[in-house]
Amino acid sequence: MSNDTDEATVPITAPASEPVSEAESYGYDGEIIHRPEYSVVVPVVSDLFDSNTGINARRFLQTAIALAADNDGRVVLLGIADVGDEDAVKQVREYVSSEDTPDGSGRPIPRVVSERQRQLAQVVNVAEDIDPDMSVNAMVRTVTDTTRGILDALGDGIETAVLLLRGTGFDEGWLLGRSTIDTVVEEAECDVFVENVGVRQGAHALYVPDVEGHTVASLAESETETIDSILLPVGTGPHAALASEAARAVARASDAAVTVLHVIPPDVSGKERSEANDLLRFADDVLGPDVESTTELREAPDQANAIIEEAQDHDFTAIGSPEQKFRLRDLVFKPVQETLAGRKDVTVLMGRDADRTMRSLYYRYKQALEAEETDDDSPKTE
């Protein structure tokens, strides 16, 4: 179950400028998120609550919950409050450590901090409505740099994944042309998921409104279309297994069917075609017997275009991160976003595996063991 959602129950943190060890951090009071179990960390910034984005972030929450449930874990909503400078952080730190109440009699805190606290309480309510059995925790982290604040909170990445949402400020340029998403994908020591949610308008946006103004529908009234079909394009890269796990998680949560697709050039050799079929079987094995799935080996001169066109026929697409730096937006998200801009029921989820090859090796080892056991159980002929 989630925590109580009164504003006072969403803790505020103001990490010290000097890092502390993980052993010295307790709950949400330290530099690093303390993780007693697998956690899907969801950074939340003000752009998520901007009605002009038209983003249906309720589906985004559904993705976070699905990923956590597939790993018997929890969701951690990390409200990022960028206060600009260390003086403001110190002010918040003094507020947190004092015994004063936040009713105006104690030391004031920056407005962005109290706003983020209120917004997170609203989001926890929606998450609880999606899955009352999921453990959902929320915290506000006061930072002077959004990107560095997220990376510091993730720490060593053990038993952790982070889920970032495009279109909410994370994909804007940060340092030397790199956005928050680019930087977290490259530097975070945990698994990274980046979601590009289909554009919504009006009542379908996740937004904490001025209720008295009646300008937009409330957060609790936001809705999403169901996910019935999932596309899983797989390649030979090290992130295919994580993308397959993500597709499995969403498929289980929504009772959706998965199409596993691998695209090859028309002139490949017989050996390459055989290896492609092995890759499809590998992904299908990761999905497991509880997920309805089909596999397809398709020939196309332009693999990226073939994936984009196929994605238009599905409600959700899970794909592994490309290995080339800074090609994420150009290779997948920008073309998909432009092509599917008029479709409100398509979402793209990219997964970057922290282990790189280890996860894939595990599944291949598991496949080999199962094949060996099958051979041992087969009747022997003289």
Secondary structure, 3 states (H helix, E strand, C coil): CCCCCCHHHCCEECCCCCCCCHHHCCCCCCCCCCCCCCEEEEEECHHHHCHHHCECHHHHHHHHHHHHHHCCCEEEEEEEEECCCHHHHHHHHHHHHCCCCCCCCCCCCCHHHHHHHHHHHHHHHHHHHHCCCCCEEEEEEEECCHHHHHHHHHCCCCCEEEEEECCCCCCCEEECCEEHHHHHHHHCCCEEEEEECCECCHHHCCCCCCHHHCCCCCHHHCCCCCCCEEEEECCCCCCHHHHHHHHHHHHHHHCCEEEEEEEECCCCCHHHHHHHHHHHHHHHHHHCCCCCEEEEEEECCCHHHHHHHHHCCCCEEEEECCCCCCCHHHHHHHHHHHHCCCCCCCEEEEEECCCCHHHHHHHHHHHHHHHHHHHHHCCCCC
